[in-house]
Amino acid sequence: MPVPRISDLTAFNKRLLEQCAEDGQREHYRKNETISKLHEADLKALVPLPAVALDVANYSTVSTNGYGRFYLNSNLHEYSVSPKYANSRVLVRMTAHEVITLDDSHREIVRHKRLYGDTKQSSMLWEPYLDLLSRNPGALKYTSIYEILPPSLKEFLERCNKHERGKVLRAIASLTKTTGLEGAIKTVDVALVYDAFDPDSLVNLHRRVHSPHLELPPLSLGDRIPKLAPLATSLAAYDIGLIRGGEELC
């Protein structure tokens, strides 16, 4: 049997358990009883499980680069930590599904979904980076983080008011938590079109861009309401009148 290729480990394990349950209905080759019935008898003889769950994880210490990121799996998979931990060493807890970075007190810094595969991939969590920039927005262009920001976000930050740049960065960090950086950048792109560079406008645009579009059915009118022909409107006459009025004023 060929080795299976797994794209979703959780779904694979669920299906594996279902197959085991199905196989449990098979009769044992020697004991004239189904495997599931024999398993129930075995369960009664087992000792209780430990009160503390076994920590099925691999721990390792890694070095971060100048951007506060590190590599796993022969440098194929890149994960972010925080600019606070640039050029330092952090403890990494790696499970089947997650990669979690820990500080010196074993407190969680960030949590990534684990990357798999033999191609170069990157998992970037922007909240710690944007949060740090918001504390000192005046030094934005002089930080190494600025170099790795998406182009549209750079343009937006350059065009917004310098005095509100910190608030804008905090707003973008908050938006990133809800829809990820891609969702926040989508909002920034719309804000650039509308020349909306204040944090309140950014939050409102984000709600409009990412809120579900409701499609309401047409209203049903009763027989007592007369049906009117559609009215075609044209503002050309008003435009002409406004132009003439302007000429007379001049």
Legacy VTK file of the C-alpha trace (Angstrom):
# vtk DataFile Version 3.0
C-alpha trace
ASCII
DATASET POLYDATA
POINTS 250 float
0.000 0.000 0.000
1.474 3.419 -0.962
2.212 5.984 1.756
-0.794 8.365 1.934
-0.338 12.052 1.144
-2.131 14.083 3.827
-3.273 17.675 3.327
-5.416 17.860 6.492
-4.088 15.867 9.447
-7.207 16.430 11.579
-9.530 15.147 8.854
-7.211 12.193 8.207
-7.197 11.190 11.902
-10.980 11.495 12.081
-11.414 9.215 9.081
-8.872 6.792 10.550
-10.923 6.516 13.755
-14.073 5.932 11.708
-12.331 3.129 9.814
-11.200 1.588 13.117
-14.794 1.682 14.405
-16.009 0.033 11.214
-13.310 -2.641 11.498
-14.403 -3.239 15.104
-17.549 -4.906 13.794
-15.415 -7.623 12.189
-15.389 -10.987 13.947
-12.128 -12.046 15.546
-10.490 -14.840 13.563
-10.264 -17.159 16.589
-12.473 -16.010 19.474
-15.875 -16.019 17.711
-16.649 -12.485 18.887
-16.447 -9.056 17.293
-13.336 -7.006 17.902
-15.370 -4.183 19.491
-16.861 -6.565 22.098
-13.442 -7.920 22.949
-12.131 -4.354 23.240
-14.886 -3.487 25.748
-13.726 -6.379 27.930
-10.121 -5.133 27.712
-11.183 -1.626 28.792
-12.512 -2.926 32.095
-9.060 -4.298 32.962
-7.169 -1.088 32.120
-5.877 1.312 34.779
-7.149 4.950 34.765
-5.373 7.511 32.619
-3.017 10.005 34.351
-4.662 13.152 35.693
-2.152 15.314 33.792
-2.219 14.891 30.018
1.003 13.902 28.283
2.619 16.854 26.537
3.085 15.435 23.051
5.337 18.167 21.719
8.901 18.760 20.660
10.854 21.586 22.318
13.841 23.281 20.720
15.722 26.578 21.010
16.100 28.573 17.797
17.900 31.760 16.755
15.957 34.638 15.203
17.169 37.005 12.500
17.105 40.807 12.445
13.380 40.784 11.649
12.512 38.575 14.626
11.847 35.481 12.489
13.232 31.958 12.531
13.361 28.867 10.311
12.438 25.200 10.782
12.513 22.082 8.614
15.913 22.697 6.986
15.148 26.422 6.538
12.095 25.692 4.363
9.524 27.029 6.812
9.764 30.546 8.237
7.859 31.772 11.301
7.626 35.217 12.892
7.991 36.015 16.583
8.187 39.744 17.332
10.642 42.580 16.631
11.299 42.537 20.379
13.015 39.158 19.903
15.158 40.079 16.883
18.662 38.578 16.881
17.970 36.479 19.971
17.127 32.919 20.979
13.604 31.707 21.799
12.132 28.399 22.900
9.794 26.751 20.392
7.078 24.223 21.289
6.088 22.257 18.192
3.038 19.982 18.054
1.429 18.191 15.142
-0.701 21.249 14.386
0.992 24.308 15.899
4.317 26.075 16.394
4.320 28.129 19.609
7.128 30.436 20.688
7.815 30.883 24.421
9.755 33.471 26.410
12.269 32.821 29.200
9.408 32.181 31.644
7.760 29.720 29.210
4.931 32.152 28.528
3.450 32.133 25.046
4.587 34.866 22.656
2.834 33.918 19.415
1.120 30.823 18.058
1.333 29.680 14.412
-0.422 26.994 12.466
2.323 24.487 11.628
3.557 24.465 8.030
4.070 21.217 6.150
5.595 20.286 2.809
8.918 20.355 1.011
8.543 23.865 -0.446
9.491 27.235 1.021
6.641 28.701 3.054
6.219 31.539 5.531
3.823 32.204 8.398
3.806 35.867 9.407
1.812 37.294 12.333
1.868 41.070 11.991
0.172 42.157 15.216
3.373 42.356 17.360
5.179 44.275 14.609
2.380 46.798 14.024
1.865 47.204 17.756
5.540 48.074 18.260
5.499 50.561 15.371
2.419 52.287 16.813
4.370 53.096 19.999
7.026 55.040 18.105
5.534 56.051 14.719
8.091 58.823 14.218
10.847 56.257 13.729
8.779 54.216 11.273
11.000 54.662 8.210
14.171 53.976 10.161
13.154 50.521 11.390
13.913 47.221 9.697
10.195 46.371 9.927
9.325 49.154 7.468
11.268 47.367 4.730
9.046 44.276 4.863
5.674 46.087 4.947
3.396 45.600 1.902
3.730 48.464 -0.661
0.140 49.725 -0.308
0.497 49.897 3.474
3.714 51.912 3.087
1.933 54.361 0.768
-0.997 54.675 3.169
1.263 55.413 6.147
3.223 57.999 4.166
0.058 59.846 3.170
-1.687 59.831 6.552
-1.270 62.634 9.083
1.976 62.244 11.051
0.213 63.089 14.303
-2.344 60.293 13.734
0.105 57.693 12.421
0.326 55.933 15.781
-3.479 55.674 16.054
-3.665 54.431 12.455
-1.097 51.724 13.151
-3.018 50.602 16.242
-6.210 50.493 14.170
-4.507 48.397 11.468
-3.133 46.042 14.130
-6.656 45.628 15.505
-8.069 44.965 12.020
-5.331 42.404 11.408
-6.483 40.428 14.445
-9.975 40.021 12.974
-9.335 39.405 9.267
-5.565 38.888 9.007
-3.149 41.163 7.197
-4.695 40.424 3.794
-8.073 41.653 5.026
-6.513 44.774 6.547
-4.589 45.507 3.318
-7.816 45.158 1.330
-9.303 47.872 3.536
-6.183 50.030 3.134
-6.476 49.752 -0.670
-10.069 51.046 -0.493
-9.004 53.831 1.883
-6.366 54.954 -0.632
-9.055 55.287 -3.302
-11.260 57.418 -1.028
-8.364 59.428 0.471
-9.480 58.303 3.935
-6.440 58.431 6.206
-7.871 58.758 9.704
-8.363 55.731 12.005
-12.159 56.130 12.323
-12.649 56.081 8.548
-10.369 53.059 8.315
-12.434 51.099 10.855
-15.710 52.025 9.144
-14.360 51.057 5.720
-13.195 47.739 7.146
-16.703 46.981 8.381
-18.179 47.855 5.000
-15.630 45.870 3.002
-15.823 42.716 5.129
-19.447 42.703 6.268
-21.683 40.139 4.558
-23.762 41.543 1.701
-27.451 41.084 2.396
-29.655 40.338 -0.611
-33.199 41.241 0.373
-36.127 39.950 -1.713
-38.243 42.574 -3.487
-41.203 43.948 -1.556
-44.524 42.360 -2.351
-47.153 45.067 -3.058
-50.849 44.494 -2.536
-53.480 44.774 -5.261
-54.690 48.130 -3.875
-51.376 49.838 -4.714
-51.297 50.964 -8.358
-48.390 49.879 -10.517
-46.434 52.835 -11.867
-44.188 52.888 -14.882
-40.465 53.289 -14.031
-39.392 56.912 -13.967
-36.299 57.725 -15.996
-34.261 60.489 -14.392
-31.671 62.764 -15.943
-29.609 65.405 -14.162
-28.428 66.973 -17.422
-31.001 69.789 -17.166
-29.805 70.652 -13.680
-26.173 70.681 -14.849
-27.057 73.096 -17.632
-28.894 75.343 -15.193
-25.980 75.383 -12.776
-23.536 76.286 -15.525
-25.760 79.167 -16.695
-26.166 80.402 -13.158
-22.429 80.420 -12.718
-21.974 82.408 -15.933
-24.462 85.031 -14.796
-22.717 85.419 -11.445
-19.421 85.994 -13.235
LINES 1 251
250 0 1 2 3 4 5 6 7 8 9 10 11 12 13 14 15 16 17 18 19 20 21 22 23 24 25 26 27 28 29 30 31 32 33 34 35 36 37 38 39 40 41 42 43 44 45 46 47 48 49 50 51 52 53 54 55 56 57 58 59 60 61 62 63 64 65 66 67 68 69 70 71 72 73 74 75 76 77 78 79 80 81 82 83 84 85 86 87 88 89 90 91 92 93 94 95 96 97 98 99 100 101 102 103 104 105 106 107 108 109 110 111 112 113 114 115 116 117 118 119 120 121 122 123 124 125 126 127 128 129 130 131 132 133 134 135 136 137 138 139 140 141 142 143 144 145 146 147 148 149 150 151 152 153 154 155 156 157 158 159 160 161 162 163 164 165 166 167 168 169 170 171 172 173 174 175 176 177 178 179 180 181 182 183 184 185 186 187 188 189 190 191 192 193 194 195 196 197 198 199 200 201 202 203 204 205 206 207 208 209 210 211 212 213 214 215 216 217 218 219 220 221 222 223 224 225 226 227 228 229 230 231 232 233 234 235 236 237 238 239 240 241 242 243 244 245 246 247 248 249
